[in-house]
Amino acid sequence: MFDVGFSELLVLGIIALVVLGPEKLPHAARMAGAWIGRIRRTLINVQADIENEVASAEMRERIRKEMAKAEAAKQQMSADIMQSVSSSTPDAPRAENAAGHNASKPHD
């Protein structure tokens, strides 16, 4: 992320030693380390939250697409059933009439 070489760190350490002094420098280094750790953990948590949100958005989109496919299949199946029922309806009364007509005639 930041390109900091050894020479930059050495200059920063010398400046910190001059400004803070040898008594306060260890405490300041510990505090800086603690703050850097907190910042890193926060960034990792934010990154994980963003990844979770993206994954859940993708999952919602997949579910929406699958629901649309299922609805289309349901509509097609419903249309096929209605077509099947309507095409077999004229044959049904003839079969009943033929069966009923034969049953009402006495056999010789």
C-alpha positions in Angstrom: 0.0 0.0 0.0 2.6 2.5 1.1 6.1 2.1 -0.3 8.3 2.9 2.7 11.8 1.7 2.6 14.4 1.2 5.4 15.9 4.6 5.0 12.5 6.4 5.4 11.8 4.3 8.6 15.3 5.2 9.9 14.7 8.9 9.4 11.3 8.7 11.0 12.8 6.9 14.0 15.5 9.5 14.4 12.9 12.4 14.2 10.7 10.6 16.8 13.6 10.1 19.1 14.6 13.8 18.9 11.0 15.1 19.3 9.8 12.7 22.0 13.0 11.8 23.8 14.2 8.4 24.9 11.7 8.3 27.9 8.5 8.7 25.9 9.5 6.9 22.7 8.7 3.3 23.8 5.3 4.4 25.1 4.6 6.3 21.8 5.7 3.3 19.8 3.3 1.0 21.8 0.4 3.4 21.3 1.1 3.7 17.6 1.2 -0.1 17.3 -2.1 -0.4 19.2 -3.7 2.2 16.9 -2.4 0.5 13.8 -3.7 -2.8 15.0 -7.2 -1.3 15.6 -7.2 0.3 12.2 -6.2 -3.0 10.5 -8.9 -5.0 12.4 -11.5 -2.4 11.5 -10.5 -2.5 7.8 -10.6 -6.3 7.8 -14.1 -6.2 9.4 -15.3 -3.6 6.9 -13.9 -5.7 4.0 -15.6 -8.8 5.3 -18.9 -7.0 5.7 -18.6 -5.7 2.1 -17.8 -9.2 0.8 -20.8 -10.6 2.7 -23.1 -7.9 1.3 -21.9 -8.6 -2.2 -22.3 -12.3 -1.8 -25.8 -11.9 -0.4 -26.8 -9.5 -3.2 -25.6 -12.1 -5.7 -27.5 -14.8 -3.9 -30.7 -12.7 -4.0 -30.2 -12.1 -7.7 -29.8 -15.8 -8.3 -32.9 -16.6 -6.2 -34.9 -14.0 -8.1 -33.9 -15.5 -11.4 -34.7 -19.0 -10.3 -38.1 -17.8 -9.0 -38.8 -16.2 -12.4 -37.8 -19.5 -14.1 -40.1 -21.4 -11.7 -43.0 -19.0 -12.4 -42.5 -19.3 -16.1 -42.5 -23.1 -15.8 -45.6 -23.0 -13.7 -47.4 -20.8 -16.3 -46.3 -23.1 -19.1 -47.4 -26.2 -17.2 -50.7 -24.6 -16.4 -51.2 -23.7 -20.0 -50.3 -27.2 -21.1 -52.8 -28.7 -18.6 -55.5 -26.3 -19.7 -54.8 -27.2 -23.4 -54.8 -30.9 -22.5 -58.1 -30.6 -20.6 -59.8 -28.5 -23.3 -58.7 -30.9 -26.1 -59.9 -34.0 -24.2 -63.3 -32.4 -23.1 -65.2 -33.1 -26.4 -64.1 -36.7 -26.3 -65.3 -37.2 -22.7 -69.0 -36.8 -23.3 -68.9 -39.2 -26.4 -67.3 -41.8 -24.2 -69.9 -41.4 -21.5 -72.7 -41.4 -24.0 -71.3 -44.5 -25.7 -70.9 -46.2 -22.3 -74.3 -45.1 -21.1 -76.0 -45.9 -24.4 -74.6 -49.4 -24.4 -75.5 -50.0 -20.8 -79.2 -48.9 -21.3 -79.7 -51.3 -24.2 -80.7 -54.8 -23.2 -78.5 -57.5 -24.6 -80.3 -60.1 -26.8 
